[in-house]
Amino acid sequence: MTPVRVIPIHDESPFLGEECALCRSAFMPGDEVIVCPECRARHHVHCWTAFDNRCTAFGCAGRGEISRTPPAPQNITIPIGRESSRVRTLPSISIGNAQGCLVVAIALSIVLFAIGCFGLWAIADYIMLEILDWDYRTPLEGLLPTIQAIALLVG
């Protein structure tokens, strides 16, 4: 039978507040927990032993004898002059998916609004006259006397 290790629960334990697979009561500081080697279900030590050192999760065949011997200490050397490294996570400042979609939707609506209000021809006219410096229009100087004559007759 494989040995299972007893894990003590303290104030900062990741198992704090989780439920035992058998009695369904929450793990509290001071409790001792056993994790099933097969399905990773958590049990109180007394629940594990009451169920004949077996896992109580449905369909799990996990078994294990309680081992109270701590694992052998490992020699860890830290070079002098270097602090031990710690992984720090910083908040993300990048644009997320929802914000990116919002920016694209706003830009697309501005473009569609411009085309709807001013028309595609007005935009093409502006590009050809102002940006490309292409004076494609015919002068209206020949029509000016005719327009003035019509204005005098009407007005």
N, C-alpha and C positions, 0 to 999 in steps of 0.2 A: 504494500500500500504506500502510495506516495505521501511524503510529509507535507502538511500545509502549515503556513506560518501565521502566527497570531499577530494582528495589527492593532495597536492601541489607538483609541480615538482621543484626540485632543481638540483644543479650541479652533485650530486652523486645519483640521483634517479634511481631506476632500470627501470623505464618507459621512461627514457630520450632517445629520438631517435626513439621510437616506433611510430606507426601510429594510428591515431584516426580511429575508425571503420566507421564513417560517412564521414568525410571530407578528410580522407587519408593524412592529413598533420602531420608531425612529432611533437612530444611533445617537447617543449623547456622549459628551466628554466623560472619559473614565471607562467607557465600554471597551470591550475587546472584540474584534471582528475577524472572521475568517472568510477569505475569498475562495470560492470554488475553483479548482484548477481547470475544470472543463468549460463551464459556462460563465464564469466570473460573477456569479450571484453572491451577494454578501449575506453572512449569517452572524448572529451573536455566537460566542464560543459555546455557551450553554445550549443554544438551539442546535448547533452542529453536533455536539456530543449526545444530546437527547435523541437525535435521529440516527444514531449508530455511526457517527463520523461520515455521513453521506450528505449529498446536496439534496435540498428539498424542492428544487425547481422541477416542474413537470417535464419528464422525458430526459432529464440529465442523469448520467451514470457516474458523476463525479464523486470520488471518495478520497479520503486522506486522513492520516493520523496527525494529531496536533503535535507540532514541533515547537517547543518553547526556547530552543537554543537560538540565540541571535546569530546571524550570519557572521562568518569570519571577517574581521576588520581588514580593510585593504589599505596598503601603504600608498598614500598620496603625497607626492612631492610638489611643492610650489616653489618655482624659481625665486631667488631673492631679488628684490628690486621690482618685481612685477606684482601688481594686485591681482587677485582672482577676478576673472571676468564675470560679468553679470549681463544677462540678456535683458535689454530694456525695450519695451514697445512704446512707440510714440503714436499719437493720434494721426490718422491719415488726413492729409489736406488735399488729396486729389479729388477730382470730380467723379462722383459715382455714376452708376448706370442711369438711375432715375434723373439725376441732374443733367447728365449728358443728353438724355432724350428730351428733356425740357428745353435745353438750349437749341437743339436741332429743330424742335417743333416751333419755337418762337422765330428762328431765322427763316424757316420755310413759310410761316404765315406772313412775315414781312414781305418776302419776295412775291408771294401770291397776291397780297394786298396791293403791292406796287403794280403788278401786271393788271390786276382787275381795275384799279382806279385810273391809271394812266394809259393803259393799253400797251400791248407789245410793240405796236408801231411807234409810239412815242419814245419808248426806251431805245428801240433800234435807231430812230431818228437822232436822238441825243448822242448815241455812240458814234454814229457816222459823222455828224457835224462837229461835235466838240472833242471827241477823243481821237478819231481818225483824220480829222481835218479834211473831210471829203465833202465838198460843196456840190451835192448832187441835184439841188433844186434849181429850177429855171427861174430867172429873174421875172418879177411881176411888173416891171417898169412899163411894158407895152399895154398892160391892162389898166394901169392907173388912170389915164384919161377917161376910159369907158366907165369905170367905177364912179369917178367924180361926176360925170354927166348923169348917170342914173340917180346919184344922190341928190343932184339939183332938181331933177324932174319929180322925184318922190317928195322931197322936203320942201 
